[in-house]
Every structure is written in structure tokens, then in C-alpha cells.
Amino acid sequence: MALVATQTDDGGVLGVAVGRYLTDATAAAIAITCGFKPRYVKVVNLTAAGTGLAIMEWFEGMADASGIKTYDAGSSEAGVELITTLGITPSENGFTIGLDTDLNVINEQLSWIAIR
């Protein structure tokens, strides 16, 4: 199993963390530790082979495992929707990316930003 995870701390901007995640393991929920409970999270699948583009955003006040998902399959399947399962769940020290099949895919790179 190969796993590549990089993370950059705030770099002088308090309460902001960014990172990337890539794995060739079986798809699973991804726990990200950024050192704070985020109020906003954005995750982008940079190499979405099946969808062309997949972005998920979570804002403070949204339910756990939810998100606003934007996707474009290059066809009529493109759209924006509010999902209530398999999305983003905040925690005291980070967040978890759920098993949404457009976003969380093995061998596809995710980039993320979390803001306190």
C-alpha cells in the first residue's frame, strides 16, 4: 500500500491548513489532522478520471457527513447538490472525508484546505 500525504501549516495565516492526499489502498474514509476544528473545508479531486471534476465543500453549521458537491462528468451528469451522507465530518483536530465515490477514489489525488 502506498500512501502520499503532504500538509502545510498556516505559514503565518493563523488557522489555515492545506494538504494533499493520494493512496492506492482500498477506498476508505480519510482522517485529516490539521490541529484545529475547521469552520470551512474544501476538498478537490485533482485527477478525477471518472467524473472529470469533483469538489466538495463543508461549512460550519452543516450536518456531519454532508457537503456541497460539484461534479462534472463531461455530460448531462454534471451538477451541484447537497449531500447528507459520505461527505465531510469535522472533528476537534481536523476532519474526515467520507466515501463519496466521485471524490474519494483510489489512485486519484485530493487537495484540501481547512480554515478555522
Buried (B, 14 or more C-beta within 10 A) or exposed (E): EEEEEEBEEBEEEEBBBBBBBBBEEEBEEBEBEBBBBBBBBBBBBEEBEEBBBBBBBBBEEBEBBBBBBBBBBEEEEEEEEEBEEBBBBBBEEBBBBBBBEBBBBEEBBBBBBBBB
